[in-house]
């Protein structure tokens, strides 16, 4: 899987509270409204934690 697909899988739960298969996460999962640049910066930061 390329990083673009992986990024999309990371963004869905953060921005839309959806699982990779499109199922909604629990209602307690916050839906974050973020600018695309901020979301990309968050993903880059998360990659440093690996």
RAMO-V839642 format. One record per residue. N is the residue number from 1. RES is the residue in one small letter. OMEGA is omega as a letter, one per 40 degrees, with the letter a starting at -180 (none if undefined). Layout:
N & RES & OMEGA
N & RES & OMEGA
This chain:
1 & x & a
2 & x & a
3 & x & i
4 & x & i
5 & x & i
6 & x & i
7 & x & i
8 & x & i
9 & x & i
10 & x & a
11 & x & a
12 & x & a
13 & x & a
14 & x & a
15 & x & a
16 & x & a
17 & x & i
18 & x & i
19 & x & i
20 & x & a
21 & x & i
22 & x & i
23 & x & i
24 & x & i
25 & x & i
26 & x & a
27 & x & a
28 & x & i
29 & x & a
30 & x & i
31 & x & a
32 & x & i
33 & x & a
34 & x & i
35 & x & a
36 & x & i
37 & x & i
38 & x & i
39 & x & i
40 & x & i
41 & x & i
42 & x & i
43 & x & i
44 & x & i
45 & x & a
46 & x & i
47 & x & i
48 & x & a
49 & x & a
50 & x & none
